[in-house]
Amino acid sequence: MTIDYDLVIVGASAAGRSMAQQAVQRGLRVALVDGWPEVDRLQHMAQCSHNALVQAARLAQQQAQQGWAIAPLPTLRDVQTWGQQLPSSTLASLAEMGVDVVSGPAEFRRRPVAMVAGGRILRSRAYGIATGTDDAVPQIPGIDAVPYTTVRSLWNQPLPSTPIHWLIVGHRPQTLELAQALNSLGQSVTLITAPRLLPAEDPQIAALIAAQLEAEGIQIVLGHPEQVDGHAQACRLQVNGQIYKGDRLLVDTQQPQVRSLNLEAVGVQWTQNGIITDAHLRTTHPQMYAIGDGLGGYALPSIAEAEADLVLHNLCHPGKRTVPYHQIPITIQTSPAITRIGLTEPQARQRYGDDLWVGVNPFPSDADRPLGPTTSLVKVILKPDGQIIGVHGLGNGADVAALAIALQHHHRFQHLALAPSTALGAIAQAWQQHRRERSLWSRLQPTWLALNRAWQRP
């Protein structure tokens, strides 16, 4: 059997395009299958509209905080128009680099294993699944009889010209960004999430951003929806036995976009939560890998690029690596922004025990001055020898990136040159004081001083 490619990538998502570009740069023969061009176009438009909404919300917050207005605030229809006018992502640049771009319906064939797409049979040493996610039907009793909006369909339908009350159900960071942005543009928002706000983030950071959102007027409800009823202009949602009313229901529930790939025929297993892979991102078929938010994690470029780099390294080199997720910087575009790298405090204590040092320093941030009682802060988690295992920030002033390289290369916190006037510098001073107090000399010093005084008596 003739092998046509080193790698066939299924899905022209952002993760798939990144993987194709990296693979060509490594000298691999690559094909990229764009099996859902219309779906990819809608996803691109939704992402562009989401980014435009977040930027418009930041402008609104700055005007409210500073008390000035340059222009009338944009409406939801303005944001929708901007997203529709942005150019669609193109695959022409990848084709110019040498990627064989194949368009058309795609599915896997079992024997011999191959990808059938665009009327062609594509045989490869390995296959990468990077199809991203699609909207899933929410598991809420009564949802079949109630019109609802999703994160993607929001920008492909008529939007209200006046403020309304949104009931938003979801737990992803994008859901939180959307809720805050809608609220900043004059909409009323109730956010239903479980088990807590941003469960993958540090609890202290999550609690502060929750307080910030509530100070801005967003109602946060922790729990799973139990029942929903209503019509196009009004809906009621029951959570924890209590009824919440709104004008429109928006549900953010995602699943891997793989239903048409015939994965069952080649033995690739997946669930509603994501494609099943091992630590090397290999699926339950030895030739097939998966990357991107179809795995069930955050839909962030930094994560997708790291996953693509790992798969390509394992294809091109002997030995197998795993994805160092704890070394990938994460940014959530709330206001103030959440940034982190490494483990959260509960994760660190579970892995290393309680012999850790945690430094927290609140600091002012003019760009992200909260409207409520919360404050920006930076949090550093260290092992007893000073190795950095987690850095978390809330606000633009929390420059987590300053410690990202140190964490990735296992540098000790005490070896870094940090300005004392900064938040990190203040934490470094507290760490040095902690080290002095725990040193052997600090315990022997009182005895030595007493002996020295006694020796010097006349």
C-alpha positions in Angstrom: 0.0 0.0 0.0 1.4 3.4 -1.0 1.7 6.0 1.8 0.9 9.4 0.4 1.6 11.6 3.4 3.4 11.7 6.7 0.4 13.4 8.4 -3.2 14.0 7.4 -4.9 16.6 9.6 -8.7 16.4 9.8 -10.2 19.8 10.5 -9.4 23.3 9.4 -9.8 24.7 12.9 -7.3 27.1 14.4 -5.6 24.1 16.0 -5.6 22.2 12.6 -4.1 25.1 10.7 -1.4 25.6 13.4 -0.5 21.9 13.2 -0.3 22.0 9.4 2.0 25.0 9.4 4.3 23.5 12.0 4.4 20.1 10.2 5.4 21.7 6.9 8.1 23.6 8.6 9.5 20.3 10.0 9.6 18.9 6.4 6.6 16.6 6.6 4.3 15.8 3.7 1.0 17.1 5.0 -2.6 17.1 3.9 -5.3 19.3 5.6 -8.9 18.1 5.2 -11.5 20.9 5.3 -14.6 18.8 5.6 -16.9 21.5 7.0 -16.1 24.8 5.3 -19.5 26.4 6.3 -19.1 25.3 9.9 -15.6 26.6 10.0 -16.8 29.9 8.5 -19.4 30.2 11.3 -16.9 29.3 14.0 -14.5 31.9 12.7 -17.2 34.6 12.6 -18.4 33.7 16.1 -14.8 33.9 17.4 -14.2 37.3 15.7 -17.6 38.6 17.0 -16.7 37.4 20.5 -13.3 39.2 20.4 -15.0 42.3 19.1 -17.6 42.1 21.9 -14.9 41.8 24.6 -13.0 44.8 23.2 -16.2 46.9 23.0 -17.0 45.9 26.6 -13.5 47.1 27.7 -14.1 50.4 26.1 -17.5 50.7 27.9 -15.8 49.9 31.2 -13.1 52.5 30.7 -15.6 55.1 29.9 -17.6 54.3 33.0 -14.5 54.3 35.2 -12.9 57.5 33.8 -16.2 59.4 33.4 -15.6 60.3 29.7 -17.2 59.3 26.5 -15.5 59.5 23.1 -18.4 58.0 21.1 -21.7 56.3 21.8 -21.2 52.7 23.1 -21.6 50.0 20.4 -24.7 47.9 20.5 -24.9 44.1 20.0 -26.0 44.7 16.4 -22.9 46.8 15.9 -20.7 44.0 17.2 -22.6 41.5 15.0 -22.0 43.6 11.9 -18.2 43.9 12.7 -17.9 40.1 13.0 -19.7 39.5 9.7 -17.5 42.0 7.8 -14.2 40.5 8.9 -12.6 38.3 6.2 -13.0 34.6 6.6 -9.9 32.5 7.4 -8.2 31.3 4.3 -6.2 28.2 3.6 -4.5 29.7 0.6 -1.4 30.6 2.6 -1.0 27.0 3.8 -1.4 25.7 0.2 1.4 28.1 -0.8 3.6 26.6 1.9 3.1 23.1 0.5 0.1 21.8 2.4 -2.2 19.7 0.3 -5.6 21.3 1.1 -8.5 18.9 0.5 -12.1 20.1 0.7 -15.3 18.1 0.9 -17.1 15.5 3.1 -14.6 13.4 5.0 -14.7 10.1 6.9 -12.3 7.4 7.9 -12.2 4.0 6.2 -11.2 0.9 8.2 -9.3 -1.5 6.1 -6.8 -0.4 5.2 -7.0 2.7 7.4 -7.3 5.8 5.3 -9.1 9.1 5.1 -11.7 9.5 2.3 -12.3 13.2 1.5 -13.3 15.2 -1.5 -13.6 12.0 -3.6 -10.0 11.1 -2.8 -8.4 8.4 -0.6 -5.6 9.8 1.6 -3.2 7.3 3.1 -0.8 8.5 5.8 1.6 7.3 8.5 -0.4 9.3 11.0 -3.6 11.2 11.3 -4.4 14.3 13.5 -7.9 15.1 14.5 -8.3 18.8 15.0 -12.0 19.4 14.2 -12.7 21.5 17.3 -16.1 21.5 18.9 -19.7 22.0 18.0 -22.8 23.0 20.0 -24.4 20.1 21.9 -28.0 19.8 23.0 -28.1 20.8 26.7 -29.1 18.1 29.2 -31.9 20.3 30.7 -35.4 18.9 31.1 -37.8 20.8 28.9 -35.1 22.3 26.6 -36.7 20.7 23.5 -39.7 22.9 23.8 -37.8 26.2 24.5 -36.0 28.3 21.9 -32.4 28.9 23.0 -29.3 30.5 21.7 -25.7 29.1 21.7 -22.4 30.9 21.6 -22.1 30.3 17.9 -25.7 30.9 16.8 -25.8 34.1 18.8 -24.0 36.0 16.0 -26.0 34.4 13.2 -29.5 35.6 14.2 -31.3 38.9 14.8 -30.1 40.5 18.0 -32.2 42.8 20.3 -31.8 46.5 19.7 -32.6 47.3 23.4 -31.3 45.8 26.6 -32.9 42.5 27.7 -32.3 40.0 30.5 -30.1 37.0 29.5 -30.0 33.7 31.3 -26.6 32.2 30.5 -25.7 28.6 31.3 -22.1 27.4 31.0 -18.8 27.0 32.8 -16.1 27.7 30.1 -14.0 30.8 30.3 -15.6 32.1 27.0 -19.0 31.9 28.8 -17.7 34.1 31.6 -16.2 36.6 29.1 -19.5 36.8 27.2 -21.5 37.3 30.4 -19.3 40.2 31.5 -19.2 41.8 28.1 -22.9 41.7 27.6 -23.4 43.3 31.1 -20.9 46.0 30.2 -22.9 47.0 27.1 -26.1 47.5 29.1 -27.6 44.0 29.1 -28.9 42.3 32.2 -27.2 39.0 32.9 -27.8 36.0 35.2 -25.0 33.4 34.9 -25.7 29.8 35.9 -22.6 27.7 36.4 -21.4 24.7 38.3 -19.8 23.4 40.5 -18.2 26.8 40.9 -17.1 29.7 38.8 -14.0 28.7 36.8 -13.4 25.3 38.5 -10.0 24.9 36.8 -8.6 28.1 38.2 -7.2 28.9 41.6 -10.1 29.2 44.1 -8.8 32.6 45.5 -8.6 34.1 42.0 -12.0 32.6 41.1 -13.6 34.1 44.2 -12.2 37.5 43.5 -13.5 37.6 39.9 -16.9 36.4 41.1 -17.0 39.3 43.6 -16.0 41.6 40.7 -18.8 40.3 38.5 -21.4 40.6 41.3 -20.2 44.2 42.0 -20.9 45.0 38.3 -24.4 43.7 38.6 -24.2 40.1 37.3 -26.2 37.6 39.2 -24.2 34.4 39.7 -26.1 31.1 40.5 -24.1 28.0 41.4 -25.9 24.8 40.4 -27.3 22.7 37.6 -30.5 23.7 35.8 -33.3 21.4 36.8 -36.1 22.5 34.5 -36.7 25.1 31.8 -39.9 26.4 30.1 -40.9 29.4 28.1 -41.0 30.8 24.5 -39.0 33.0 22.2 -39.6 36.2 24.3 -39.4 34.8 27.8 -38.1 31.8 29.7 -37.9 30.4 33.2 -35.1 28.3 34.5 -35.2 26.3 37.8 -31.9 25.9 39.7 -31.7 24.6 43.2 -35.4 24.7 43.5 -35.6 28.5 42.7 -37.0 30.0 39.5 -35.0 32.6 37.5 -36.7 34.5 34.8 -35.2 36.0 31.6 -36.0 37.3 28.1 -33.6 34.9 26.3 -31.7 31.7 27.2 -28.1 31.2 26.1 -26.5 27.8 26.7 -22.8 27.1 26.1 -22.6 23.3 25.9 -19.9 21.8 23.6 -19.0 18.4 22.2 -16.3 17.2 19.8 -17.2 17.8 16.1 -16.6 14.2 15.0 -20.0 12.6 14.4 -19.5 12.4 10.6 -15.9 11.0 10.7 -16.9 7.4 11.2 -14.5 7.1 14.1 -16.3 4.0 15.4 -15.1 2.1 12.3 -11.4 2.7 13.2 -11.9 2.2 16.9 -11.4 5.8 18.1 -13.4 6.4 21.2 -14.9 9.7 22.3 -17.6 11.0 24.7 -19.6 14.2 24.9 -16.8 15.6 27.0 -14.0 15.0 24.5 -11.9 12.6 22.4 -10.2 10.0 24.6 -6.4 10.2 24.3 -3.4 9.0 26.4 -0.7 11.3 27.8 0.9 11.5 24.3 -2.4 12.7 22.8 -2.7 9.4 20.9 -6.3 8.2 20.6 -7.4 4.6 21.0 -6.1 4.0 17.4 -2.3 3.9 17.4 -2.0 6.0 14.2 -4.4 8.7 15.2 -3.9 11.7 17.5 -6.2 14.5 18.6 -5.5 18.1 19.6 -7.4 21.3 20.3 -10.6 22.0 22.3 -12.1 18.7 21.0 -10.2 17.1 23.9 -12.4 18.9 26.3 -10.0 21.6 27.6 -9.7 25.3 27.1 -10.0 26.6 23.5 -6.8 28.7 23.6 -4.2 29.1 20.9 -1.3 28.6 23.4 -2.7 25.1 24.3 -3.4 24.1 20.7 0.1 25.1 19.6 1.7 23.2 22.5 -0.3 20.1 21.7 0.5 20.3 18.0 4.2 20.7 18.8 4.1 17.6 21.0 2.4 15.4 18.4 4.9 16.5 15.7 7.9 15.9 18.0 6.7 12.4 18.8 6.2 11.7 15.1 9.7 13.0 14.1 11.8 11.8 17.0 12.4 8.7 19.0 10.9 8.6 22.4 7.6 10.0 23.5 6.9 13.3 25.3 3.8 14.4 27.2 2.2 17.8 27.1 3.5 20.1 29.9 0.1 21.7 30.5 1.3 23.3 33.7 4.0 25.2 31.7 1.6 26.8 29.3 0.6 30.4 30.1 -3.2 30.8 30.2 -5.1 34.1 29.8 -8.8 34.6 30.3 -10.0 37.9 28.9 -12.2 39.1 31.7 -11.7 42.5 33.2 -9.5 42.4 35.2 -7.8 39.6 33.1 -6.9 36.3 34.7 -3.5 34.9 34.0 -1.8 31.8 35.2 1.0 29.3 34.7 1.6 26.2 36.7 -0.5 24.5 39.4 -3.3 26.0 41.5 -2.8 26.0 45.3 -5.1 22.9 45.9 -3.3 21.0 43.0 0.1 21.9 44.5 -0.8 20.7 48.0 -2.3 17.5 46.6 0.9 16.8 44.7 3.6 18.1 47.1 1.9 18.2 50.5 1.6 21.2 52.8 5.3 22.1 52.9 4.8 24.9 50.4 5.2 28.7 50.6 2.5 30.9 49.1 3.1 34.6 48.6 0.2 36.9 47.7 0.5 40.6 47.1 -2.5 42.9 46.3 -1.4 45.9 44.1 -3.2 48.8 42.3 -3.9 48.6 38.6 -5.1 51.8 36.9 -6.1 49.9 33.8 -8.3 47.4 35.6 -9.5 49.3 38.7 -12.4 47.3 40.0 -15.8 48.9 40.3 -16.5 46.8 43.4 -14.6 45.9 46.6 -12.1 43.5 44.9 -8.5 44.2 44.1 -5.9 43.0 41.6 -3.3 40.6 43.0 -0.5 38.3 42.1 0.1 34.9 43.8 3.2 32.8 43.7 3.4 29.1 44.9 6.9 27.8 45.7 8.5 24.5 46.9 10.8 24.7 50.0 13.8 25.1 47.7 12.3 28.0 45.9 11.2 26.2 42.7 8.2 27.9 41.2 5.3 25.6 40.7 2.5 28.1 40.2 1.9 31.8 39.4 -1.6 33.4 39.3 -2.5 36.9 38.5 -5.7 39.0 38.4 -5.3 42.3 36.5 -3.1 43.6 33.8 -0.4 44.5 36.4 0.0 40.8 37.3 2.8 40.0 34.9 2.7 36.3 35.1 4.7 36.1 31.9 7.7 37.4 33.8 7.9 34.1 35.7 6.8 31.8 32.9 10.3 31.2 31.6 11.6 30.7 35.1 8.9 28.1 35.8 9.5 26.3 32.5 13.3 26.1 33.2 13.0 25.2 36.9 14.7 28.3 38.1 14.6 29.2 41.8 12.6 32.2 42.8 15.5 33.6 45.0 17.8 33.7 41.9 15.6 36.1 40.0 16.2 39.8 39.8 12.9 41.5 40.6 12.4 45.2 41.3 11.4 45.7 45.0 8.8 48.3 44.0 6.8 45.7 42.0 4.3 43.2 43.3 6.6 40.3 42.4 9.5 42.2 44.1 7.5 42.5 47.3 6.7 38.8 47.2 10.4 38.1 46.6 11.4 40.1 49.7 8.8 38.2 51.8 10.3 34.9 50.5 13.8 35.9 51.4 12.6 36.8 54.9 11.0 33.4 55.1 14.2 31.6 54.0 16.2 33.5 56.6 13.8 32.5 59.4 13.9 28.9 58.4 17.7 28.7 57.9 19.9 26.8 60.4 21.8 30.0 61.2 18.6 31.8 62.2 18.1 29.1 64.9 21.7 29.1 66.1 22.1 32.9 66.0 20.5 33.6 69.5 22.9 31.1 71.1 25.9 32.5 69.3 25.0 36.1 70.3 24.6 35.0 74.0 28.0 33.3 74.0 29.6 36.2 72.3 28.2 38.7 74.8 29.3 36.4 77.7 32.8 36.2 76.3 33.2 39.9 75.9 32.2 40.8 79.5 35.0 42.5 81.4 
